[in-house]
Amino acid sequence: MSRRNRPPRRAVEPDIRYNSVALQKFINRMMRGGKKSVAQRIMYNALDQAEARANKPALEVFNEALQNVLPAVEVKPRRVGGATYQIPVEVPEYRQLSLAIRWLLAAARSRPGRGMSAKLAAEFVDAASGAGAAVKRREDTLRMAEANRAFAHLRW
């Protein structure tokens, strides 16, 4: 299906506790095997722990963490005359959120320790303060885009 006549994206209902669409998308992405109630329990426990650690409201910590991980630009490979160039492109808003959620989850899952809710809470607090593996991933992506800025004219 071409990009022009693609059906509109499905709207996601906000979550039950904080009434946040971004939080519901995070829970849906975190879910494994269709076990949404397990994903919700882990997420809400993580938010409670993050609230206790950061001494801020849980949703504020979550939103700060997301904002600090949202990428503005990324690089995409493009073949030109037998050579492959990494071309920096701006990231659409829907993809920014998807990448941020993916990176936060990957960073939390790769952390040592016990329990997903504790790992998530630690990653949220770190990302909200501008540290953590997910923020580093965004900075690496930005650095790569800056390094390849000379190829921006090859954008399509």
Buried (B, 14 or more C-beta within 10 A) or exposed (E): EEEEEEEEEEEEEBBEEBEBEBBBBBBBBBBEEEEBEBBBEBBBBBBEBBBEBBEBEBBEBBBBBBEBBBBEBBBEEBEEEEEEBBBBBEBEEEEBBBBBBBBBBEBBEEBEEEEBBBBBBBBBBBBBBEEBBBBBBBEEBBEBBEEBEEBEEEEE
